[in-house]
Amino acid sequence: MNIYVDFDDCLCETGRAFSVLVKELFNMDVPYEKMAYFNLQKSFNLDDEQYERLLIKGHEPEVLLGFDETPGAVKTLNEWVDKGHNVSIITGRPFNSYEPSREWLDRHGLKRIKLYCLNKYGGTNFLYNTDYSLELEDYYKMHFDFAVEDSPLAFKYFNHLPNLKVLVFDRPWNHEHELPGDNYTRCFDWEAIREHVEAKEA
């Protein structure tokens, strides 16, 4: 099987890290559990200058490398590869984040996993070298049986695959979002995600 996996808040705890970063940068206390919007500017109620500072800081290599693994992610992905599944991490991070992102994967035992940077969210123009390694036209040529994603803004990129099973990693910013169809399933942890894929294997 071909499996799409998002990076931030699926493989690693980006939202929790940004909640801490906002506290450090602006002395604003917005707990992870209160991050009601995928849009960080809206979740943290930041002005444009603050939002720019946050994203620039949040994309520094040492910050990206410090994100904690989402429990169970590494174990599950390695199990899939061991079984012969083709796993692709398709992130909305810009290409200038590729090297630390690749290093994070390698450090966490995911050297066998492919990583692509896809412009899912319109780019972050104030970051330098905001190119992407995967163009939309090439992405749309790819086929997936499962997708693991947390962002409602990314769901539109699955419309061309009517048989795709989308496993929505439950996060505060998608709690209230109505899932687009019966092929979308909310999952609360990697054990649930693993079970859904395992059921398809049987």
SULCOR-V98752 format. One line per field, one symbol per residue. phi: phi as a letter, one per 30 degrees, with the letter a starting at -180 (. if undefined). psi: psi as a letter, one per 40 degrees, with the letter a starting at -180 (. if undefined). A space follows every 50 residues. Layout:
phi = ???
psi = ???
This chain:
phi = .cbcbdddicdbcdeddddddddddbhccbdedcddbddddddchcdddd ddddddddcdeddeddddddejddeddddddedjdccbdccdddddcddd dddedddcicddcdbbccddbiibddddhddbdbdeddedddcbcbbcbc cedcdddcddbdcdcccdddbedcecddddaddcbdbcaddddedddddd dd
psi = ihhhhicheddigddddddddddddefhggideegeidhddddefiiddd dddddddeeiddddeehiihheddddddddddeeihhhhhieiideeddd dddddddeffdehihihhgdfeigeeiiffiiehiddddeeihidihhie hdeeddeedegdehhhhhhhideedehhidieehhhheiddddddddddd d.
